[in-house]
Each structure stands twice: as C-alpha cells, then as structure tokens.
Amino acid sequence: MIARAVGTAGTLAIALGAGMTPAMAAGKTPDKPTATGFSPDQPDQDDAPWAPQHDGVPQQHKAVRPEAVTPRAATSAPQLSLPAPTGRHGVGTFSLHLVDKSRTDPYVPGNRPREVMVSFWYPAASTHGHYEAPWMPSASGAHFLASQGLTPQQVALPTTAGHVLAPVDTKLGKLPVLLYSAGLHGDRAGSTALVEDLASRGYLVVTVDHTHDANEVQFPGGRLEGDTMPAGAHSSDTLNVRAADIRFVINQLGTISKGHNPDVDHARLPTGLSHAVDMSRIGMFGWSLGGGAVDTAMQLDHRIAAGADLDGQFFGSAPSKNLDRPFMLFSSGTHNRNNDGSWRTLWSHLKGDRFDLQLQGSAHLSFGDTEAMLPQEASLRGLSPAQLQQILGTLDPNRAIEIQRVYLAAFFDRELRHQHGTLLDGPDKKYPEISFVR
C-alpha cells in the first residue's frame, strides 16, 4: 500500500465508530453472527483452512496496542524483503485518493461518501531519480506491525521495486489493466510480490483498498481508517461492496484514459499515463475473499474480460450465474473444487476458458506476501520451523512465489494479450508442483 509523500512522523488516529453492514444499509436483517464474526453462505465450510476468517496469520503472542506505537525512525531494525520482479521492465508506482459521491460508505454512520485508496503499478520508461516506494506508508505500516505483535523498532517492512511517479513506458503502447482485491481485512499491499512482477511484465496493475473492510488504510495527510465491519457482516454483501468499489475504480480508469485526473486532492500523475490505459483489456485477480470478489465483480461489470481467484471461496448468488468470460481457479494444496462446493458451483457455470490449478505443498497464506515475509520474521514472532510449515505449507517460499507469478502471467497473457503458450495446456515438467484438477 503506497501513499504520496508521507513523512515518518505522525499519529495513529484510527477512525473507528459504530458501523453497519451492507445488508443493514439496504434495509435487510443481518444474519446471526458466527463465532468468528463472519457468516459464510456455505455453513458446512465455515472452518475450512481456506475460509475468509483464516486470512490472517495466527497470533503467537499478544499484539502491541496500535496507539502505543510510533512510526519507524532511523533504527538498525532488520528489514524484510520481497523477491525481485522477473520481468524485463522497471516498475513505477503511485497512489490515488478516490471518492465515489454516488455511494455512501455502508460501514460508517453519517452518510459519508465511499472513498478508497488505490495504487498503480506499471512498466516504467526510466526509474532514475525516483525513489523506491515503501510496502506501506509509515502510519499504516506501524499499525500493521502492531497487529502482528511487532513494532517498527523491531523490524522494518519491505521496500518495494516500485519507483514513485516514474514515467510510464509509452513505447509499449496501451497496457492491459489488472485489478487486485485482497483477503478479508487485508491491505492492497498484501500481494505486492505478484503485483510488481506483473507490472514488470508490461501490465498496468491497480490495487484497491476496500476502506473499513481493510485493517488499515492511510489517506493523504496521515489520516488512518481502520476496520469498522461489525461482527456478523454477511459475506455476500461484503463482496457486493467490493465489486462496487472495483466498478468505480474502472470508471476512474476511463477518466484517466481521457486525459483527466480523478484524484480528489489533485495528486500528480506520472507522465504518459493517460495514453497507457487500455480500457478494452481489463482483468482482475484477488486472494481469498478478494478472489471470491472477482466473480461478483465480473457479474456486475462486463468490462472485466478475465478473472483469477487465488484460493478464495465464493459467496452469494454470483457463482450460480453463467459467466462467459475466462476464469482461473488457483488453489492451495488442500483446496480445490472437490472439497469446496462454491467452486463446484462456479465451475459448472463457467462458459468461457476455464482452468482449475492446484499448487501442491502450499497453504492458504502462500498466495500473499506473508509467504515471503513471515519466514524472515519467524524468530521475532516466536515461530518454530514446524509452526511456520503449518502456516505456509511445505513448498519453499521462493519457489511458491515463482510458480504463482509464472501461472498468473500465463493466464492473463493468454486471455488479454492472446499469447497462447503451452503452460496452461496441462502438466509441465518445469513445474511438477502444479496439478490440473479435471
């Protein structure tokens, strides 16, 4: 998650308050809350390891109170890292503050308009003179660490491969667009290792923070908004809010493609951006609940031409509707449509290209940056090798990330660029960890 020019000083002023569910906003009676505060539409699967309530790393000790944490100053704290992108292009990034005046935020009182923060990742013409963006800005980063029981004085979050406001490589012409949605209460930074790799391969990737669903979203000026979703928020309603966020962001992409700036604070845009947005080639992917949101978003907005779900359940009526556009299911080693009824339902309604891949040896949390970061902070978290393996699976983290990058790119290359390689035709000797679920 990237913010514009955020300083290292500031306070953690989390805007909490009594929220309401999307169902309540629509005049519906909320479902009875579950013990986890999340009410799946498939109750027989509510404790599955890939269910949304398991999107966070298990806590090993009491977390530090966020209000007691100050943003990181210059310390000798060890810095976490992500694997470098593998594409041939340098990567640029920047963020935008977008406000949808046509909708009110269903998670906070007072008829506030829905606002989101998004980050753009793209191939850069040159990265010289443009600093590398932090994985998260200072205040939200400190809040994130506190939720993990850590402080910025103990460990520093990664520096990304994205160079802030680097010019877009216009020699590539219009760029296919991908949108990303994170797991339940997750941040838009959550799969940066995948996002910046896709950007290095020539994609324009837009990561979206779903405000008041995400645990922390930092807005310009250092304002921090936290998770205000109440216990019992219904999963399908949550996905509807996310899908509406995605449609709104796509509309703002259209505004950019016409040479306008939709940022409410008139933030600077990188040179070459307006000519790079290809509104005719839009895809979406997400992890866990964000993966479940892909189908809902595709049903809502037909501009999304292809979708990929990284180990996420589906909820509501969306998977029971026919979808005539390409879709890829990409699951962890213990999850596929043979044990997930929502995947079986969607599979039977997919009428375009469809793929069901399983990454053997991986776990639910393998599809985010946790795969790279958790092993580096295991000693600080008090995690034994056995505990780490239980959380992330048996597959080497770097190998897991490599395979995810290759297959995600292969899918979107095929469906948005019409580059038909052989990787999705069946098992490949280079990647024996991938199984095709038939």
Stockholm file with secondary structure:
# STOCKHOLM 1.0

chainA/1-438         MIARAVGTAGTLAIALGAGMTPAMAAGKTPDKPTATGFSPDQPDQDDAPWAPQHDGVPQQHKAVRPEAVTPRAATSAPQLSLPAPTGRHGVGTFSLHLVDKSRTDPYVPGNRPREVMVSFWYPAASTHGHYEAPWMPSASGAHFLASQGLTPQQVALPTTAGHVLAPVDTKLGKLPVLLYSAGLHGDRAGSTALVEDLASRGYLVVTVDHTHDANEVQFPGGRLEGDTMPAGAHSSDTLNVRAADIRFVINQLGTISKGHNPDVDHARLPTGLSHAVDMSRIGMFGWSLGGGAVDTAMQLDHRIAAGADLDGQFFGSAPSKNLDRPFMLFSSGTHNRNNDGSWRTLWSHLKGDRFDLQLQGSAHLSFGDTEAMLPQEASLRGLSPAQLQQILGTLDPNRAIEIQRVYLAAFFDRELRHQHGTLLDGPDKKYPEISFVR
#=GR chainA/1-438 SS CCCSSCCSCCCCCEECCCCCCHHHHTTCCCCCCCTTSEECSCGGGTTCTTSGGGCSCCCSSCCCCGGGCCCCCSCCCCBCCCCCCCSSSEEEEEEEEEEEEEEECTTSSSCCEEEEEEEEEEEESCCTTCCEEESSCHHHHHHHHHHTTCCTTTCBCCEEEEEETCCBCGGGCSEEEEEEECSTTCCTTTTHHHHHHHHHTTCEEEEEECTTTSSEEECGGGCEEECCCCTTEEHHHHHHHHHHHHHHHHHHHHHHHTTCCCCTTCCCCCTTCTTTEEEEEEEEEEETHHHHHHHHHHHHCTTEEEEEEESCCCCSSGGGSCBCSCEEEEECTTCSTTTCHHHHHHHHHBCSCEEEEEETTBCGGGGSTHHHHHHHHHHHHTCCHHHHHHHHBSSCHHHHHHHHHHHHHHHHHHHHSCCCCSGGGSCCTTCTTEEECC
#=GC SS_cons         CCCSSCCSCCCCCEECCCCCCHHHHTTCCCCCCCTTSEECSCGGGTTCTTSGGGCSCCCSSCCCCGGGCCCCCSCCCCBCCCCCCCSSSEEEEEEEEEEEEEEECTTSSSCCEEEEEEEEEEEESCCTTCCEEESSCHHHHHHHHHHTTCCTTTCBCCEEEEEETCCBCGGGCSEEEEEEECSTTCCTTTTHHHHHHHHHTTCEEEEEECTTTSSEEECGGGCEEECCCCTTEEHHHHHHHHHHHHHHHHHHHHHHHTTCCCCTTCCCCCTTCTTTEEEEEEEEEEETHHHHHHHHHHHHCTTEEEEEEESCCCCSSGGGSCBCSCEEEEECTTCSTTTCHHHHHHHHHBCSCEEEEEETTBCGGGGSTHHHHHHHHHHHHTCCHHHHHHHHBSSCHHHHHHHHHHHHHHHHHHHHSCCCCSGGGSCCTTCTTEEECC
//
